[in-house]
Amino acid sequence: MVFERKMLTSGDPEDEEEDGPAEEEEEEEEEEEEDMVDPLETMRTKCEQTEHCVHYKERLESCEARVGSKSSTSEECTEEFFDFLHARDHCVAHKLFHHVK
């Protein structure tokens, strides 16, 4: 929107002065939006700490350590990664919509 306003007023110096305060207001709005916390991220963090998810996270971390310790291997931790994500997202799915307005 700011770009369109500049395109429309590019030849008139008086109009450019009016764009200054509007741009400042938009910058303030962007700063306010940054302060907001995503409830999904908060719920994911909480769910990662539950007993069920901790088990899968430990399996994933042990797999990553095992694969990382080898110089050449075809093993990947895809299964462990998806198991962890499934457990975490299952937990989040049951709790998230109670917190969203």
MIMARMI-618350 format. One record per residue: residue number from 1; residue in three letters; chain; x, y, z of N, C-alpha, C in turn. Coordinates in pm, whole numbers, always signed. Layout:
+-----+------+-------+--------+--------+--------+--------+--------+--------+--------+--------+--------+
!  nr ! rest ! kette !    n_u !    n_v !    n_w !   ca_u !   ca_v !   ca_w !    c_u !    c_v !    c_w !
+-----+------+-------+--------+--------+--------+--------+--------+--------+--------+--------+--------+
! NUM !  ALA !     A !      X !      Y !      Z !      X !      Y !      Z !      X !      Y !      Z !
...
+-----+------+-------+--------+--------+--------+--------+--------+--------+--------+--------+--------+
END
This chain:
+-----+------+-------+--------+--------+--------+--------+--------+--------+--------+--------+--------+
!  nr ! rest ! kette !    n_u !    n_v !    n_w !   ca_u !   ca_v !   ca_w !    c_u !    c_v !    c_w !
+-----+------+-------+--------+--------+--------+--------+--------+--------+--------+--------+--------+
!   1 !  MET !     A !    +82 !   -118 !     +0 !     +0 !     +0 !     +0 !    +88 !   +125 !     +0 !
!   2 !  VAL !     A !   +197 !   +123 !    +73 !   +288 !   +236 !    +75 !   +349 !   +254 !    -63 !
!   3 !  PHE !     A !   +382 !   +144 !   -128 !   +440 !   +150 !   -260 !   +342 !   +215 !   -358 !
!   4 !  GLU !     A !   +214 !   +176 !   -351 !   +113 !   +236 !   -439 !    +99 !   +385 !   -412 !
!   5 !  ARG !     A !   +103 !   +425 !   -287 !    +90 !   +565 !   -251 !   +208 !   +644 !   -307 !
!   6 !  LYS !     A !   +327 !   +588 !   -302 !   +444 !   +657 !   -356 !   +436 !   +667 !   -507 !
!   7 !  MET !     A !   +383 !   +562 !   -571 !   +370 !   +565 !   -716 !   +272 !   +674 !   -759 !
!   8 !  LEU !     A !   +165 !   +691 !   -686 !    +65 !   +791 !   -721 !   +113 !   +932 !   -695 !
!   9 !  THR !     A !   +199 !   +951 !   -598 !   +242 !  +1085 !   -559 !   +387 !  +1113 !   -594 !
!  10 !  SER !     A !   +445 !  +1037 !   -684 !   +588 !  +1052 !   -712 !   +625 !  +1188 !   -769 !
!  11 !  GLY !     A !   +532 !  +1259 !   -833 !   +566 !  +1387 !   -892 !   +533 !  +1506 !   -803 !
!  12 !  ASP !     A !   +467 !  +1489 !   -692 !   +421 !  +1599 !   -609 !   +493 !  +1597 !   -475 !
!  13 !  PRO !     A !   +587 !  +1690 !   -450 !   +662 !  +1689 !   -324 !   +576 !  +1713 !   -201 !
!  14 !  GLU !     A !   +464 !  +1784 !   -215 !   +378 !  +1809 !    -99 !   +317 !  +1678 !    -48 !
!  15 !  ASP !     A !   +277 !  +1590 !   -138 !   +217 !  +1464 !    -98 !   +319 !  +1372 !    -31 !
!  16 !  GLU !     A !   +446 !  +1381 !    -69 !   +549 !  +1297 !    -10 !   +565 !  +1327 !   +137 !
!  17 !  GLU !     A !   +545 !  +1452 !   +177 !   +556 !  +1488 !   +317 !   +445 !  +1422 !   +397 !
!  18 !  GLU !     A !   +330 !  +1403 !   +338 !   +217 !  +1340 !   +406 !   +241 !  +1191 !   +428 !
!  19 !  ASP !     A !   +324 !  +1128 !   +346 !   +351 !   +986 !   +360 !   +433 !   +956 !   +485 !
!  20 !  GLY !     A !   +509 !  +1048 !   +534 !   +596 !  +1026 !   +650 !   +523 !   +975 !   +771 !
!  21 !  PRO !     A !   +422 !  +1045 !   +823 !   +351 !   +997 !   +942 !   +278 !   +865 !   +918 !
!  22 !  ALA !     A !   +226 !   +845 !   +799 !   +155 !   +719 !   +770 !   +253 !   +602 !   +777 !
!  23 !  GLU !     A !   +373 !   +623 !   +726 !   +473 !   +516 !   +731 !   +513 !   +486 !   +875 !
!  24 !  GLU !     A !   +522 !   +590 !   +958 !   +556 !   +569 !  +1099 !   +448 !   +488 !  +1169 !
!  25 !  GLU !     A !   +321 !   +515 !  +1136 !   +211 !   +441 !  +1196 !   +217 !   +294 !  +1156 !
!  26 !  GLU !     A !   +249 !   +267 !  +1030 !   +259 !   +129 !   +984 !   +374 !    +57 !  +1053 !
!  27 !  GLU !     A !   +485 !   +125 !  +1074 !   +599 !    +65 !  +1144 !   +561 !    +32 !  +1289 !
!  28 !  GLU !     A !   +485 !   +120 !  +1354 !   +441 !    +96 !  +1491 !   +349 !    -25 !  +1496 !
!  29 !  GLU !     A !   +260 !    -39 !  +1397 !   +170 !   -153 !  +1393 !   +249 !   -283 !  +1376 !
!  30 !  GLU !     A !   +353 !   -281 !  +1292 !   +436 !   -400 !  +1272 !   +507 !   -439 !  +1401 !
!  31 !  GLU !     A !   +554 !   -340 !  +1477 !   +621 !   -368 !  +1604 !   +523 !   -431 !  +1703 !
!  32 !  GLU !     A !   +399 !   -385 !  +1704 !   +298 !   -441 !  +1794 !   +267 !   -584 !  +1756 !
!  33 !  GLU !     A !   +265 !   -615 !  +1628 !   +237 !   -751 !  +1583 !   +349 !   -846 !  +1625 !
!  34 !  GLU !     A !   +472 !   -800 !  +1632 !   +584 !   -884 !  +1671 !   +572 !   -929 !  +1816 !
!  35 !  ASP !     A !   +505 !   -854 !  +1900 !   +490 !   -888 !  +2040 !   +392 !  -1003 !  +2061 !
!  36 !  MET !     A !   +309 !  -1031 !  +1964 !   +211 !  -1138 !  +1978 !   +280 !  -1274 !  +1978 !
!  37 !  VAL !     A !   +228 !  -1366 !  +2058 !   +285 !  -1499 !  +2069 !   +192 !  -1597 !  +1999 !
!  38 !  ASP !     A !   +248 !  -1681 !  +1916 !   +170 !  -1781 !  +1844 !   +129 !  -1892 !  +1941 !
!  39 !  PRO !     A !     -1 !  -1914 !  +1961 !    -44 !  -2017 !  +2055 !     -3 !  -2157 !  +2010 !
!  40 !  LEU !     A !    +12 !  -2177 !  +1881 !    +56 !  -2308 !  +1832 !   +196 !  -2340 !  +1881 !
!  41 !  GLU !     A !   +287 !  -2244 !  +1873 !   +423 !  -2265 !  +1919 !   +427 !  -2290 !  +2069 !
!  42 !  THR !     A !   +347 !  -2218 !  +2144 !   +340 !  -2236 !  +2289 !   +291 !  -2376 !  +2322 !
!  43 !  MET !     A !   +187 !  -2421 !  +2254 !   +133 !  -2554 !  +2280 !   +232 !  -2663 !  +2239 !
!  44 !  ARG !     A !   +302 !  -2642 !  +2129 !   +403 !  -2741 !  +2086 !   +511 !  -2756 !  +2192 !
!  45 !  THR !     A !   +556 !  -2645 !  +2247 !   +659 !  -2649 !  +2350 !   +610 !  -2725 !  +2473 !
!  46 !  LYS !     A !   +486 !  -2698 !  +2514 !   +430 !  -2768 !  +2630 !   +414 !  -2917 !  +2603 !
!  47 !  CYS !     A !   +367 !  -2950 !  +2484 !   +345 !  -3091 !  +2451 !   +476 !  -3168 !  +2438 !
!  48 !  GLU !     A !   +582 !  -3102 !  +2394 !   +712 !  -3169 !  +2384 !   +764 !  -3213 !  +2521 !
!  49 !  GLN !     A !   +712 !  -3153 !  +2626 !   +758 !  -3184 !  +2761 !   +674 !  -3293 !  +2828 !
!  50 !  THR !     A !   +568 !  -3340 !  +2762 !   +487 !  -3447 !  +2820 !   +562 !  -3579 !  +2811 !
!  51 !  GLU !     A !   +526 !  -3672 !  +2898 !   +596 !  -3800 !  +2906 !   +594 !  -3874 !  +2772 !
!  52 !  HIS !     A !   +480 !  -3874 !  +2706 !   +467 !  -3945 !  +2580 !   +561 !  -3889 !  +2473 !
!  53 !  CYS !     A !   +568 !  -3757 !  +2462 !   +653 !  -3694 !  +2362 !   +801 !  -3703 !  +2397 !
!  54 !  VAL !     A !   +831 !  -3699 !  +2525 !   +971 !  -3707 !  +2569 !  +1030 !  -3841 !  +2525 !
!  55 !  HIS !     A !   +952 !  -3946 !  +2532 !   +997 !  -4079 !  +2490 !  +1040 !  -4076 !  +2343 !
!  56 !  TYR !     A !   +955 !  -4019 !  +2257 !   +986 !  -4013 !  +2114 !  +1101 !  -3916 !  +2085 !
!  57 !  LYS !     A !  +1110 !  -3811 !  +2162 !  +1220 !  -3716 !  +2143 !  +1353 !  -3780 !  +2179 !
!  58 !  GLU !     A !  +1355 !  -3860 !  +2284 !  +1477 !  -3931 !  +2323 !  +1518 !  -4031 !  +2216 !
!  59 !  ARG !     A !  +1421 !  -4101 !  +2158 !  +1451 !  -4195 !  +2049 !  +1511 !  -4120 !  +1929 !
!  60 !  LEU !     A !  +1455 !  -4005 !  +1897 !  +1505 !  -3924 !  +1786 !  +1647 !  -3876 !  +1814 !
!  61 !  GLU !     A !  +1671 !  -3825 !  +1933 !  +1803 !  -3775 !  +1968 !  +1907 !  -3886 !  +1969 !
!  62 !  SER !     A !  +1871 !  -4005 !  +2017 !  +1967 !  -4116 !  +2016 !  +1998 !  -4160 !  +1874 !
!  63 !  CYS !     A !  +1897 !  -4158 !  +1787 !  +1920 !  -4191 !  +1647 !  +2012 !  -4086 !  +1582 !
!  64 !  GLU !     A !  +1986 !  -3961 !  +1608 !  +2071 !  -3855 !  +1552 !  +2215 !  -3868 !  +1601 !
!  65 !  ALA !     A !  +2233 !  -3903 !  +1726 !  +2367 !  -3920 !  +1780 !  +2436 !  -4039 !  +1714 !
!  66 !  ARG !     A !  +2361 !  -4146 !  +1695 !  +2417 !  -4267 !  +1633 !  +2457 !  -4238 !  +1488 !
!  67 !  VAL !     A !  +2372 !  -4171 !  +1414 !  +2400 !  -4140 !  +1274 !  +2514 !  -4038 !  +1264 !
!  68 !  GLY !     A !  +2514 !  -3942 !  +1355 !  +2618 !  -3839 !  +1353 !  +2756 !  -3892 !  +1390 !
!  69 !  SER !     A !  +2761 !  -4002 !  +1464 !  +2890 !  -4057 !  +1506 !  +2956 !  -4138 !  +1395 !
!  70 !  LYS !     A !  +2881 !  -4177 !  +1295 !  +2936 !  -4255 !  +1183 !  +2977 !  -4163 !  +1070 !
!  71 !  SER !     A !  +3090 !  -4195 !  +1008 !  +3138 !  -4110 !   +900 !  +3064 !  -4138 !   +769 !
!  72 !  SER !     A !  +3023 !  -4261 !   +749 !  +2951 !  -4296 !   +627 !  +2841 !  -4396 !   +662 !
!  73 !  THR !     A !  +2718 !  -4356 !   +642 !  +2606 !  -4443 !   +672 !  +2487 !  -4407 !   +584 !
!  74 !  SER !     A !  +2405 !  -4505 !   +557 !  +2284 !  -4479 !   +479 !  +2163 !  -4465 !   +571 !
!  75 !  GLU !     A !  +2184 !  -4480 !   +701 !  +2076 !  -4471 !   +798 !  +2030 !  -4326 !   +812 !
!  76 !  GLU !     A !  +1901 !  -4311 !   +820 !  +1841 !  -4180 !   +845 !  +1746 !  -4194 !   +962 !
!  77 !  CYS !     A !  +1708 !  -4086 !  +1022 !  +1619 !  -4088 !  +1139 !  +1479 !  -4043 !  +1101 !
!  78 !  THR !     A !  +1439 !  -4073 !   +980 !  +1309 !  -4029 !   +930 !  +1194 !  -4086 !  +1012 !
!  79 !  GLU !     A !  +1199 !  -4215 !  +1040 !  +1091 !  -4279 !  +1115 !  +1079 !  -4219 !  +1255 !
!  80 !  GLU !     A !  +1191 !  -4201 !  +1323 !  +1191 !  -4145 !  +1457 !  +1140 !  -4000 !  +1456 !
!  81 !  PHE !     A !  +1178 !  -3926 !  +1352 !  +1135 !  -3787 !  +1339 !   +984 !  -3779 !  +1323 !
!  82 !  PHE !     A !   +929 !  -3860 !  +1233 !   +785 !  -3858 !  +1210 !   +708 !  -3910 !  +1331 !
!  83 !  ASP !     A !   +763 !  -4007 !  +1402 !   +698 !  -4054 !  +1524 !   +688 !  -3943 !  +1627 !
!  84 !  PHE !     A !   +796 !  -3867 !  +1642 !   +797 !  -3754 !  +1736 !   +696 !  -3648 !  +1695 !
!  85 !  LEU !     A !   +697 !  -3611 !  +1567 !   +602 !  -3509 !  +1519 !   +458 !  -3554 !  +1536 !
!  86 !  HIS !     A !   +431 !  -3681 !  +1510 !   +296 !  -3733 !  +1525 !   +250 !  -3724 !  +1671 !
!  87 !  ALA !     A !   +337 !  -3765 !  +1763 !   +302 !  -3762 !  +1905 !   +279 !  -3618 !  +1952 !
!  88 !  ARG !     A !   +366 !  -3527 !  +1911 !   +352 !  -3387 !  +1951 !   +226 !  -3326 !  +1892 !
!  89 !  ASP !     A !   +201 !  -3347 !  +1765 !    +85 !  -3287 !  +1701 !    -46 !  -3349 !  +1751 !
!  90 !  HIS !     A !    -42 !  -3474 !  +1790 !   -160 !  -3537 !  +1849 !   -196 !  -3467 !  +1980 !
!  91 !  CYS !     A !    -96 !  -3439 !  +2060 !   -116 !  -3367 !  +2186 !   -168 !  -3226 !  +2159 !
!  92 !  VAL !     A !   -110 !  -3157 !  +2064 !   -148 !  -3020 !  +2033 !   -292 !  -3015 !  +1981 !
!  93 !  ALA !     A !   -330 !  -3111 !  +1899 !   -463 !  -3111 !  +1838 !   -573 !  -3113 !  +1942 !
!  94 !  HIS !     A !   -550 !  -3178 !  +2053 !   -652 !  -3188 !  +2156 !   -661 !  -3063 !  +2244 !
!  95 !  LYS !     A !   -559 !  -2980 !  +2242 !   -554 !  -2865 !  +2332 !   -563 !  -2730 !  +2264 !
!  96 !  LEU !     A !   -520 !  -2720 !  +2140 !   -502 !  -2591 !  +2075 !   -631 !  -2512 !  +2059 !
!  97 !  PHE !     A !   -738 !  -2573 !  +2015 !   -858 !  -2497 !  +1982 !   -934 !  -2449 !  +2105 !
!  98 !  HIS !     A !   -895 !  -2496 !  +2222 !   -953 !  -2443 !  +2345 !   -891 !  -2307 !  +2380 !
!  99 !  HIS !     A !   -774 !  -2278 !  +2321 !   -703 !  -2154 !  +2351 !   -718 !  -2049 !  +2242 !
! 100 !  VAL !     A !   -771 !  -2086 !  +2127 !   -786 !  -1994 !  +2017 !   -923 !  -1927 !  +2027 !
! 101 !  LYS !     A !   -924 !  -1798 !  +2008 !  -1051 !  -1723 !  +2017 !  -1118 !  -1717 !  +1883 !
+-----+------+-------+--------+--------+--------+--------+--------+--------+--------+--------+--------+
END
